[in-house]
Amino acid sequence: MSWQPTASLDALRLRASLNRLVREFFHARHVLEVETPMMSRAGNTDPNIASFSLEFAGRTDGAPRTRWLRTSPEFPLKRLLAAGVGDCYELGRVFRDGEAGGRHNPEFTMLEWYRVGWTLNPLIDETVALVQAALAMIGREATVARTSFRALYVQRLGIDPMTADLETVRNAAAGIAIDGEGLTRDDWLDLLMTHRLQPDFAPGHITVVHDYPASQAALARVVERDGVPVAERFELYLGALELANGYHELTDAREQRGRFERDVAVRQARGDIAPPMDEALLAALEQGMPACAGVALGVDRLMMAMRDTPRIADVLAFDFARA
């Protein structure tokens, strides 16, 4: 094993400059930087995200010994919002099991922030502004294109992702080399995004996709547009790289519990481990979290775009293989 870093010294210096830019960006906007736990008694129930767990050897006073490494700081940040902290952000490490490769590392840096009283559109504007400020550091700029999820699939693939049946969606993915056994309709839509649509997003351009199918709401509100329910959610891409995922946040504790329970049921049906639901988050929502919008941005992905490299190892001091 090589002892040397995987990133160049120039990349490490750029990361330091980017971290400083992020903090100056939010300081100027009066958004508070906070720190939240990396270990929790609850985990992420999302069936598509795998969490690391560990066992605490010390005194617990009856609390569970098993703790889960965060896949994002979302749940504790929302508890702070419910406690009245106001606009806030966190810049820190997160962990996801089973994700290692050219564009993935099991531990990576995430920037997540919340704006109280905001809806999706101003948050999209702010996310674009941050990415453009980062590009300006290296003398680059990017044009911006916005499209709804529905319009993107209709225009590029000729299918309506909100109403098309499973066979139609699956046929649009013909030729993608993958074992389709057990894949759901949403899985096929995701494959179309990653294999048919995303690779054609223009290099050097920011693409914002908004208003996702209600079945992909995660922690976003669901509203009706043009006669169909949609999730008030957006994803931001720089070229073909997905950088950010944002929501007009769900504040209904009962609905959130129902979504967690559906996640757990999917995991159990697959035979996967189901982390405990975050009862502290649900209690905070029950108490009352203010209306807000929030977004998570992958800092390493942004670094990859800034360094024009397809390898996440090139922007990490030590990647998973050398950690």
LINVEN-V537360 format. One line per field, one symbol per residue. phi: phi as a letter, one per 30 degrees, with the letter a starting at -180 (. if undefined). psi: psi as a letter, one per 20 degrees, with the letter a starting at -180 (. if undefined). Layout:
phi: ???
psi: ???
This chain:
phi: .dddddcdddddddddddeddeddedddcicddbbbddcbdcbddedcbccdbbcdcddchjddddbcddcadedddddddddjdieabbcadbbbdicblecbbebacbcbbbbdidcddddeedddddddddddecicbbdbbcadeddddddccibcddbddeddddddcejddadddiddedddddddddcccedcddeicccccbideedcdhccdcbcbhibdbddbbbcbcicddcbbbbdddcddddddddeddedddddddiddcdddddddddddddkcdeabbbcbddddddeddchbdcdedccebdedcd
psi: pqiqqhqrhhhhhhgghggggghhghghjlppprprqhqqirapipijppqqrrppiapiliqqhpqppqirjgghhhhhghijhaprrpoaqrppqjnpbgjqqhprppppqpopiqagghhgghgghgghhghhhjkrrprppqqqgghghghhikqoihiqrgggghhijpipnqojpiprghghggghghhhgghippqjqpppprmrqhikhdkqqprppkjqpqpnqqqpqocjpphqoqqoppiogghgghgghhggggghhijqpoqqqnhgghhghhhnpqprqqqppohhggggghilqiohhijpgoahhj.
